[in-house]
Amino acid sequence: DTNYDSLHTLNYYWSGLDEASGSRKIQSVCSPYHGNSGMATFGGLLELLGGCDTNYDLSLDGAALWLSGISTASLEQTNFYVTEYKSGFLASCNALVNLVPSTPNDGVAETKYSVL
């Protein structure tokens, strides 16, 4: 996710982001900064369901560990936005995977885990 990459880079490294003007240097859409319950619930089973790969950093525990190292200053330089899909069984990337996330969500990222 490039939003994670940008925030990680801003927090830990010097880059062109440091030279950007304005108070909000990063625009972020639908990034589950606090994790994804599907990753926490199913782990490796998600690969078998298709459409989504496992990633510890996107689990609730993995995201909390990563986010604990991000400074308040870096968070304050990030504009974040969330989106939501139209409800319905076949509206997400994988209907079986969509049985796990809480609503509202965008089919992958749950709104409550996307807010900084």
Buried (B, 14 or more C-beta within 10 A) or exposed (E): BEBBEBBBBBBEEEEEBEEEEEEEBBEBEBBBBBBBBBBBBBEEEBEEBEBBEBEEBBBBEBBEEBBEEBEEEBBEBBEBEBEBBEEEEEEBEBBBBBEBBEEEBBBBBBBBBBEB
